[in-house]
Amino acid sequence: MSLIVQIFQIIKQTKEGIRNQQVYIVNGSSSIYTPPEPGKVLMKKLENLIEFINSTNSADPLIKMAILHYQFESIHPFPDGNGRTGRIINMVYLTFTNLLDLPILYLSKYILENKPIYYNLFKEVTETNNWKNWIIFMLRVVEETSRFTLQKVNAIHTLFDKVVNEVRTKAPGIYSHELIEIIFSQPYSKIELLVSNNIASRNTASKYLKRLVEMDILQEHKVGKELLYLNKELYKILAQP
């Protein structure tokens, strides 16, 4: 329970917890579902969800994830941010069951691109107990997102190796594997990032980053008084739909 609340609080940057007011699930301007009322009813259903998550039954983890996702969204335990919280719980669960080493699948992409279908299938489970189509849809979410993510990961690995060879060959004086790892850890790097990771002193870090700009690997951006360095090709890979 505390983990679920913590995920919500991080997403929403709030100290709020389980909701104490009635909320409604809407698709556009129409309400499609009324979650359980706050208080004992809501808490009982949350406890049932947590018991299901932790149970050691024979259900396939992917099918179980599809079921618990419906359970969580139908309980709607928070005043806002339930969708994002629920999708992160999916990733935590797949990691917990050892289907993922790291929670890197962005399930939101496929769900948001197919939002009308998602809501219609949610409604079918609620009104007609049609679990089959819901489970198949959620399995497709995992499949398509896995393919998409694998393509991204492979492209990043290929680019990483290319940059390693380029820096090692053309700028051996600044090359270190740790430096390349830092500029691939996120799209933007800055001097402080190199300093805090013991790559170089501040002056040396500035020289390293400027050399990478000269090599057209990084691109300098000034934001206020701060200089940021964009890994151009990494950003292109991450930004591709």
C-alpha positions in Angstrom: 0.0 0.0 0.0 2.8 2.4 0.9 4.6 1.8 -2.4 1.4 2.6 -4.4 0.9 5.8 -2.4 4.6 6.7 -2.9 4.4 6.2 -6.6 1.3 8.5 -6.8 3.0 11.2 -4.6 6.1 11.2 -6.8 4.1 11.5 -10.0 1.8 14.3 -8.7 4.5 16.0 -6.5 2.1 16.0 -3.6 1.7 14.8 -0.1 -1.9 13.7 -0.6 -2.8 10.1 -0.2 -5.9 7.9 -0.8 -8.8 10.0 -1.9 -11.5 11.0 0.5 -14.0 12.3 -2.1 -16.0 10.6 -4.9 -14.5 10.8 -8.4 -15.6 9.6 -11.8 -13.8 8.0 -14.8 -14.6 10.0 -17.9 -13.8 9.6 -21.6 -14.0 13.0 -23.1 -17.2 14.6 -21.9 -19.0 11.4 -20.9 -18.7 9.5 -17.7 -18.1 5.8 -18.2 -17.6 4.6 -14.7 -18.2 5.5 -11.0 -15.4 4.1 -8.8 -16.2 2.9 -5.2 -17.0 5.5 -2.6 -14.1 6.6 -0.3 -13.7 5.1 3.1 -14.1 1.5 4.1 -15.4 0.3 0.7 -12.4 1.7 -1.2 -9.9 0.5 1.4 -11.3 -3.0 1.3 -11.0 -3.2 -2.5 -7.4 -1.9 -2.3 -6.5 -4.5 0.2 -8.0 -7.1 -2.1 -5.9 -5.8 -5.0 -2.7 -6.0 -2.9 -3.6 -9.5 -1.8 -4.0 -10.5 -5.5 -0.7 -8.9 -6.5 1.2 -10.8 -3.8 -0.7 -14.1 -4.3 1.3 -17.0 -5.7 -1.2 -18.5 -8.0 -0.6 -20.2 -11.4 -1.8 -17.3 -13.5 0.6 -16.1 -16.2 2.2 -12.9 -15.0 1.1 -11.0 -18.1 -2.5 -12.0 -17.8 -2.3 -11.2 -14.1 -0.9 -7.8 -14.9 -3.9 -7.1 -17.2 -6.3 -8.1 -14.5 -4.7 -6.1 -11.7 -4.5 -3.0 -14.1 -8.2 -3.2 -14.5 -8.7 -3.6 -10.7 -6.5 -0.6 -9.9 -8.1 1.7 -12.5 -11.6 0.6 -11.4 -10.8 1.3 -7.7 -9.3 4.7 -8.8 -7.8 5.3 -5.3 -6.4 8.8 -5.9 -8.1 12.1 -6.7 -6.0 12.3 -9.9 -3.0 10.6 -11.7 -4.5 7.1 -11.4 -3.7 6.3 -15.1 0.0 7.1 -14.8 0.2 5.5 -11.4 -1.4 2.3 -12.7 0.9 2.1 -15.7 3.9 2.4 -13.4 2.6 -0.3 -11.1 2.4 -2.5 -14.2 6.1 -2.0 -14.8 7.0 -2.6 -11.2 4.9 -5.8 -11.2 6.6 -7.1 -14.4 10.0 -6.3 -12.8 8.9 -8.0 -9.6 8.0 -11.2 -11.5 11.3 -11.1 -13.3 9.9 -10.5 -16.8 11.9 -7.3 -16.9 15.3 -6.6 -15.5 14.5 -2.9 -15.4 11.1 -1.1 -15.7 11.8 0.5 -19.1 8.6 -0.2 -21.1 6.6 2.9 -21.8 3.2 1.3 -21.9 1.5 4.7 -21.9 2.5 5.3 -25.5 0.3 2.5 -26.9 -2.5 3.0 -24.4 -2.7 6.8 -25.2 -2.6 6.2 -28.9 -5.5 3.8 -28.6 -7.4 5.6 -25.8 -11.0 5.1 -27.2 -10.4 1.3 -27.5 -8.9 1.2 -24.0 -11.9 2.9 -22.5 -14.4 0.9 -24.5 -12.8 -2.4 -23.3 -12.7 -1.1 -19.8 -16.4 -0.4 -20.0 -17.1 -3.9 -21.4 -15.4 -5.6 -18.4 -17.4 -3.4 -16.0 -20.8 -3.8 -17.7 -20.7 -7.3 -19.4 -17.7 -9.0 -17.6 -15.9 -9.3 -21.0 -12.4 -10.0 -19.8 -11.1 -11.7 -22.9 -10.9 -8.6 -25.1 -9.4 -6.6 -22.3 -6.7 -9.1 -21.6 -5.9 -9.5 -25.3 -5.6 -5.7 -25.6 -3.3 -5.4 -22.6 -1.1 -8.2 -24.0 -0.9 -6.3 -27.3 0.1 -3.2 -25.3 3.1 -5.2 -23.9 4.0 -6.8 -27.2 3.9 -3.6 -29.3 5.7 -1.5 -26.6 8.4 -4.2 -26.2 9.1 -4.2 -30.0 9.2 -0.4 -30.0 11.5 -0.3 -26.9 13.8 -3.0 -28.3 14.3 -0.9 -31.5 15.2 2.1 -29.4 17.6 0.2 -27.2 19.4 -1.4 -30.3 19.6 2.0 -32.0 21.1 3.6 -28.8 23.6 0.7 -28.5 24.7 1.2 -32.1 25.1 4.9 -31.7 27.0 4.4 -28.4 29.6 2.2 -30.1 29.9 4.6 -33.0 30.6 7.5 -30.6 33.1 5.5 -28.6 35.1 4.7 -31.8 34.9 8.3 -33.0 36.1 9.9 -29.8 38.7 7.2 -29.2 40.1 7.8 -32.7 39.7 11.6 -33.2 40.1 12.8 -29.6 42.0 10.2 -27.6 43.1 12.9 -25.1 39.6 13.3 -23.7 38.4 9.7 -24.2 37.2 7.6 -21.4 34.4 5.0 -21.4 32.9 6.8 -18.4 32.7 10.1 -20.3 30.7 8.5 -23.1 28.4 6.7 -20.6 27.7 10.1 -19.0 26.7 11.8 -22.2 24.4 8.8 -23.0 22.8 8.7 -19.5 20.3 11.4 -20.6 19.9 13.6 -23.6 21.4 16.7 -21.9 24.7 16.8 -20.1 26.3 19.7 -18.1 29.6 20.4 -16.5 28.3 19.5 -13.0 27.3 16.1 -14.2 30.9 15.3 -15.2 32.3 16.8 -12.0 29.9 14.9 -9.7 30.7 11.6 -11.4 34.5 12.2 -10.9 35.1 12.3 -14.7 37.0 15.6 -14.5 37.5 18.9 -12.7 35.2 21.8 -13.7 37.6 23.4 -16.1 38.6 20.1 -17.7 34.9 19.0 -17.9 34.2 22.2 -19.8 37.0 21.5 -22.3 35.8 17.9 -22.8 32.2 19.0 -23.6 33.4 21.8 -25.9 35.6 19.3 -27.8 32.6 17.1 -28.2 30.7 20.1 -29.6 33.5 20.7 -32.1 33.1 17.0 -33.2 29.4 17.6 -33.7 28.4 15.0 -31.1 27.0 17.5 -28.7 25.2 20.8 -29.3 25.5 23.7 -26.8 22.4 25.4 -25.4 22.4 28.2 -23.0 19.4 28.2 -20.6 19.6 31.2 -18.3 23.1 31.2 -16.9 23.6 27.5 -17.4 25.2 25.7 -20.4 23.6 22.4 -21.4 25.0 20.0 -24.0 22.6 18.1 -26.1 23.5 14.6 -27.4 22.0 15.3 -30.9 21.7 11.8 -32.3 20.6 10.3 -28.9 17.9 12.9 -28.8 16.7 12.1 -32.3 16.4 8.4 -31.4 14.4 9.2 -28.2 12.2 11.7 -30.0 11.2 9.4 -32.9 7.5 8.4 -32.5 
